[in-house]
């Protein structure tokens, strides 16, 4: 999966600042869609500190779950468990159907795909030529194992 420049949230003055998701619009969409399917929005957490994603806690279909959205690009995922450095992603077809008109909902196959690191003559590089040098530095430091760990990270 090719990820866009800035998806990690890291960039410097020499790199173009990534776009930012409209938090008010996201909140409105969440309230509307969750209530339309009989769910309850429990908490809306904006990216704080080291996180690069919104984390919406909800009770839907009698399950407590998390709706995650990258703060820079419209990449969305669903998770049962969201803890520092450990996210348990899952697929929920009805939620995919509801949110797909607004966001790129990623499935567990994409999110759990391994991060492929290649070697060139100078350093380790991730097989994704869209990352800026600041992102590559963070990826080398944090060593994420899955693509989902890059899109939804706790790096500081």
Secondary structure as UniProt FT lines:
FT   TURN            5..8
FT   TURN            13..14
FT   HELIX           23..36
FT   TURN            37..38
FT   STRAND          40..45
FT   TURN            49..50
FT   STRAND          53..60
FT   TURN            61..62
FT   STRAND          63..70
FT   STRAND          75..83
FT   TURN            84..85
FT   STRAND          86..90
FT   HELIX           93..99
FT   TURN            100..102
FT   STRAND          104..105
FT   HELIX           108..111
FT   STRAND          117..119
FT   STRAND          124..126
FT   TURN            129..130
FT   HELIX           133..142
FT   HELIX           147..151
//
